[in-house]
Amino acid sequence: MDGGVKIELDSFLIRTARHVKDYTGGINQYCDMSQLQSMIDKLLS
């Protein structure tokens, strides 16, 4: 696919943001199912 679209059914995109009203400025992180819980825990801590 073109246009910057990425489709991966075995991975998750975790996007962080600088501010609750502005979702720019964060970073993109990808993980698979085995890493998902630890990534969520990391974001919430």
Jmol script that loads the backbone (N, CA, C; Angstrom):
load data "model"
ATOM      1  N   MET A   1       0.827  -1.183   0.000  1.00  0.00           N
ATOM      2  CA  MET A   1       0.000   0.000   0.000  1.00  0.00           C
ATOM      3  C   MET A   1       0.873   1.248   0.000  1.00  0.00           C
ATOM      4  N   ASP A   2       0.401   2.280  -0.568  1.00  0.00           N
ATOM      5  CA  ASP A   2       1.119   3.552  -0.625  1.00  0.00           C
ATOM      6  C   ASP A   2       0.470   4.570   0.303  1.00  0.00           C
ATOM      7  N   GLY A   3       1.041   5.743   0.354  1.00  0.00           N
ATOM      8  CA  GLY A   3       0.441   6.828   1.123  1.00  0.00           C
ATOM      9  C   GLY A   3       0.699   6.764   2.615  1.00  0.00           C
ATOM     10  N   GLY A   4       1.727   6.039   3.056  1.00  0.00           N
ATOM     11  CA  GLY A   4       2.055   5.985   4.465  1.00  0.00           C
ATOM     12  C   GLY A   4       1.166   5.066   5.286  1.00  0.00           C
ATOM     13  N   VAL A   5       0.379   4.240   4.640  1.00  0.00           N
ATOM     14  CA  VAL A   5      -0.506   3.318   5.355  1.00  0.00           C
ATOM     15  C   VAL A   5       0.272   2.054   5.681  1.00  0.00           C
ATOM     16  N   LYS A   6       0.191   1.632   6.915  1.00  0.00           N
ATOM     17  CA  LYS A   6       0.879   0.421   7.352  1.00  0.00           C
ATOM     18  C   LYS A   6      -0.149  -0.507   7.977  1.00  0.00           C
ATOM     19  N   ILE A   7      -0.277  -1.690   7.439  1.00  0.00           N
ATOM     20  CA  ILE A   7      -1.217  -2.670   7.976  1.00  0.00           C
ATOM     21  C   ILE A   7      -0.431  -3.894   8.416  1.00  0.00           C
ATOM     22  N   GLU A   8      -0.507  -4.182   9.689  1.00  0.00           N
ATOM     23  CA  GLU A   8       0.100  -5.382  10.251  1.00  0.00           C
ATOM     24  C   GLU A   8      -0.889  -5.942  11.254  1.00  0.00           C
ATOM     25  N   LEU A   9      -1.399  -7.092  10.974  1.00  0.00           N
ATOM     26  CA  LEU A   9      -2.431  -7.663  11.832  1.00  0.00           C
ATOM     27  C   LEU A   9      -1.864  -8.313  13.086  1.00  0.00           C
ATOM     28  N   ASP A  10      -0.553  -8.500  13.138  1.00  0.00           N
ATOM     29  CA  ASP A  10       0.040  -9.136  14.309  1.00  0.00           C
ATOM     30  C   ASP A  10       0.773  -8.147  15.212  1.00  0.00           C
ATOM     31  N   SER A  11       0.542  -6.848  15.011  1.00  0.00           N
ATOM     32  CA  SER A  11       1.208  -5.862  15.860  1.00  0.00           C
ATOM     33  C   SER A  11       0.252  -4.734  16.227  1.00  0.00           C
ATOM     34  N   PHE A  12       0.634  -3.984  17.256  1.00  0.00           N
ATOM     35  CA  PHE A  12      -0.173  -2.881  17.758  1.00  0.00           C
ATOM     36  C   PHE A  12       0.640  -1.599  17.679  1.00  0.00           C
ATOM     37  N   LEU A  13      -0.031  -0.508  17.374  1.00  0.00           N
ATOM     38  CA  LEU A  13       0.591   0.811  17.390  1.00  0.00           C
ATOM     39  C   LEU A  13       0.202   1.496  18.684  1.00  0.00           C
ATOM     40  N   ILE A  14       1.192   1.945  19.423  1.00  0.00           N
ATOM     41  CA  ILE A  14       0.956   2.707  20.642  1.00  0.00           C
ATOM     42  C   ILE A  14       1.475   4.107  20.384  1.00  0.00           C
ATOM     43  N   ARG A  15       0.597   5.077  20.437  1.00  0.00           N
ATOM     44  CA  ARG A  15       0.925   6.464  20.106  1.00  0.00           C
ATOM     45  C   ARG A  15       0.835   7.309  21.362  1.00  0.00           C
ATOM     46  N   THR A  16       1.882   8.023  21.666  1.00  0.00           N
ATOM     47  CA  THR A  16       1.863   8.937  22.800  1.00  0.00           C
ATOM     48  C   THR A  16       1.684  10.360  22.293  1.00  0.00           C
ATOM     49  N   ALA A  17       1.265  11.238  23.175  1.00  0.00           N
ATOM     50  CA  ALA A  17       1.000  12.629  22.796  1.00  0.00           C
ATOM     51  C   ALA A  17       1.571  13.562  23.852  1.00  0.00           C
ATOM     52  N   ARG A  18       1.838  14.768  23.443  1.00  0.00           N
ATOM     53  CA  ARG A  18       2.342  15.776  24.381  1.00  0.00           C
ATOM     54  C   ARG A  18       1.267  16.277  25.324  1.00  0.00           C
ATOM     55  N   HIS A  19       0.049  16.400  24.813  1.00  0.00           N
ATOM     56  CA  HIS A  19      -1.010  17.042  25.579  1.00  0.00           C
ATOM     57  C   HIS A  19      -2.331  16.377  25.241  1.00  0.00           C
ATOM     58  N   VAL A  20      -3.261  16.383  26.167  1.00  0.00           N
ATOM     59  CA  VAL A  20      -4.553  15.746  25.968  1.00  0.00           C
ATOM     60  C   VAL A  20      -5.362  16.403  24.848  1.00  0.00           C
ATOM     61  N   LYS A  21      -5.143  17.683  24.596  1.00  0.00           N
ATOM     62  CA  LYS A  21      -5.887  18.380  23.546  1.00  0.00           C
ATOM     63  C   LYS A  21      -5.156  18.398  22.208  1.00  0.00           C
ATOM     64  N   ASP A  22      -3.895  18.011  22.200  1.00  0.00           N
ATOM     65  CA  ASP A  22      -3.100  18.057  20.977  1.00  0.00           C
ATOM     66  C   ASP A  22      -2.325  16.749  20.859  1.00  0.00           C
ATOM     67  N   TYR A  23      -2.730  15.927  19.942  1.00  0.00           N
ATOM     68  CA  TYR A  23      -2.128  14.603  19.823  1.00  0.00           C
ATOM     69  C   TYR A  23      -0.885  14.582  18.946  1.00  0.00           C
ATOM     70  N   THR A  24      -0.285  15.740  18.695  1.00  0.00           N
ATOM     71  CA  THR A  24       0.965  15.773  17.950  1.00  0.00           C
ATOM     72  C   THR A  24       2.135  15.732  18.920  1.00  0.00           C
ATOM     73  N   GLY A  25       3.297  15.452  18.400  1.00  0.00           N
ATOM     74  CA  GLY A  25       4.503  15.526  19.206  1.00  0.00           C
ATOM     75  C   GLY A  25       4.854  14.268  19.960  1.00  0.00           C
ATOM     76  N   GLY A  26       4.030  13.267  19.886  1.00  0.00           N
ATOM     77  CA  GLY A  26       4.345  12.024  20.560  1.00  0.00           C
ATOM     78  C   GLY A  26       5.181  11.124  19.682  1.00  0.00           C
ATOM     79  N   ILE A  27       5.404   9.930  20.163  1.00  0.00           N
ATOM     80  CA  ILE A  27       6.174   8.966  19.386  1.00  0.00           C
ATOM     81  C   ILE A  27       5.321   7.752  19.079  1.00  0.00           C
ATOM     82  N   ASN A  28       5.658   7.084  18.007  1.00  0.00           N
ATOM     83  CA  ASN A  28       4.994   5.845  17.639  1.00  0.00           C
ATOM     84  C   ASN A  28       5.840   4.675  18.114  1.00  0.00           C
ATOM     85  N   GLN A  29       5.190   3.719  18.740  1.00  0.00           N
ATOM     86  CA  GLN A  29       5.865   2.498  19.157  1.00  0.00           C
ATOM     87  C   GLN A  29       5.012   1.331  18.706  1.00  0.00           C
ATOM     88  N   TYR A  30       5.646   0.309  18.207  1.00  0.00           N
ATOM     89  CA  TYR A  30       4.946  -0.886  17.775  1.00  0.00           C
ATOM     90  C   TYR A  30       5.334  -2.034  18.681  1.00  0.00           C
ATOM     91  N   CYS A  31       4.396  -2.905  18.950  1.00  0.00           N
ATOM     92  CA  CYS A  31       4.698  -4.100  19.725  1.00  0.00           C
ATOM     93  C   CYS A  31       3.802  -5.233  19.250  1.00  0.00           C
ATOM     94  N   ASP A  32       4.191  -6.443  19.592  1.00  0.00           N
ATOM     95  CA  ASP A  32       3.353  -7.583  19.249  1.00  0.00           C
ATOM     96  C   ASP A  32       2.540  -7.985  20.479  1.00  0.00           C
ATOM     97  N   MET A  33       1.731  -8.994  20.333  1.00  0.00           N
ATOM     98  CA  MET A  33       0.817  -9.405  21.405  1.00  0.00           C
ATOM     99  C   MET A  33       1.569  -9.760  22.690  1.00  0.00           C
ATOM    100  N   SER A  34       2.720 -10.384  22.573  1.00  0.00           N
ATOM    101  CA  SER A  34       3.457 -10.781  23.775  1.00  0.00           C
ATOM    102  C   SER A  34       4.004  -9.581  24.548  1.00  0.00           C
ATOM    103  N   GLN A  35       4.177  -8.441  23.900  1.00  0.00           N
ATOM    104  CA  GLN A  35       4.705  -7.241  24.550  1.00  0.00           C
ATOM    105  C   GLN A  35       3.620  -6.248  24.950  1.00  0.00           C
ATOM    106  N   LEU A  36       2.394  -6.480  24.546  1.00  0.00           N
ATOM    107  CA  LEU A  36       1.336  -5.490  24.729  1.00  0.00           C
ATOM    108  C   LEU A  36       1.111  -5.122  26.192  1.00  0.00           C
ATOM    109  N   GLN A  37       1.008  -6.095  27.077  1.00  0.00           N
ATOM    110  CA  GLN A  37       0.743  -5.802  28.487  1.00  0.00           C
ATOM    111  C   GLN A  37       1.856  -4.971  29.105  1.00  0.00           C
ATOM    112  N   SER A  38       3.100  -5.308  28.828  1.00  0.00           N
ATOM    113  CA  SER A  38       4.203  -4.535  29.406  1.00  0.00           C
ATOM    114  C   SER A  38       4.250  -3.115  28.846  1.00  0.00           C
ATOM    115  N   MET A  39       3.886  -2.927  27.577  1.00  0.00           N
ATOM    116  CA  MET A  39       3.838  -1.584  27.000  1.00  0.00           C
ATOM    117  C   MET A  39       2.727  -0.752  27.648  1.00  0.00           C
ATOM    118  N   ILE A  40       1.576  -1.359  27.890  1.00  0.00           N
ATOM    119  CA  ILE A  40       0.475  -0.655  28.557  1.00  0.00           C
ATOM    120  C   ILE A  40       0.878  -0.286  29.978  1.00  0.00           C
ATOM    121  N   ASP A  41       1.483  -1.224  30.690  1.00  0.00           N
ATOM    122  CA  ASP A  41       1.949  -0.948  32.055  1.00  0.00           C
ATOM    123  C   ASP A  41       2.951   0.199  32.072  1.00  0.00           C
ATOM    124  N   LYS A  42       3.848   0.217  31.107  1.00  0.00           N
ATOM    125  CA  LYS A  42       4.864   1.269  31.011  1.00  0.00           C
ATOM    126  C   LYS A  42       4.219   2.633  30.785  1.00  0.00           C
ATOM    127  N   LEU A  43       3.200   2.690  29.933  1.00  0.00           N
ATOM    128  CA  LEU A  43       2.521   3.953  29.667  1.00  0.00           C
ATOM    129  C   LEU A  43       1.751   4.467  30.877  1.00  0.00           C
ATOM    130  N   LEU A  44       1.206   3.563  31.667  1.00  0.00           N
ATOM    131  CA  LEU A  44       0.379   3.957  32.802  1.00  0.00           C
ATOM    132  C   LEU A  44       1.178   4.240  34.072  1.00  0.00           C
ATOM    133  N   SER A  45       2.457   3.952  34.051  1.00  0.00           N
ATOM    134  CA  SER A  45       3.265   4.176  35.268  1.00  0.00           C
ATOM    135  C   SER A  45       3.929   5.527  35.275  1.00  0.00           C
TER     136      SER A  45
END
end "model"
wireframe off; spacefill off
backbone 0.3
color backbone group
